[in-house]
Amino acid sequence: MILLVNNKKIMGKHVNKPVQNIIAWVSIAILVGLSITLILMPLLK
């Protein structure tokens, strides 16, 4: 979704600003980290 929203050919003048991209990618990184933690927790106990 982030890559699509940043595509100027698709979105035209409605592409994300750099600050919005930073917030989005940080959020994605946090969610991926939490998901990996949830997968690994039962395996490590």
Backbone hydrogen bonds, N-H to C=O, Kabsch-Sander energy under -0.5 kcal/mol:
donor,donor_aa,acceptor,acceptor_aa,energy
5,V,1,M,-2.6
6,N,2,I,-1.5
7,N,4,L,-1.3
8,K,6,N,-0.8
10,I,7,N,-0.6
11,M,7,N,-3.0
12,G,8,K,-1.8
14,H,11,M,-1.7
15,V,12,G,-0.7
21,N,17,K,-2.0
22,I,18,P,-2.3
23,I,19,V,-2.3
24,A,20,Q,-2.3
25,W,21,N,-2.8
26,V,22,I,-2.3
27,S,23,I,-2.2
28,I,24,A,-2.3
29,A,25,W,-2.3
30,I,26,V,-2.3
31,L,27,S,-2.4
32,V,28,I,-2.5
33,G,29,A,-2.4
34,L,30,I,-2.5
35,S,31,L,-2.3
36,I,32,V,-2.5
37,T,33,G,-2.2
38,L,34,L,-2.3
39,I,35,S,-1.8
40,L,36,I,-2.5
41,M,37,T,-2.3
43,L,39,I,-0.6
44,L,40,L,-1.8
45,K,41,M,-0.7
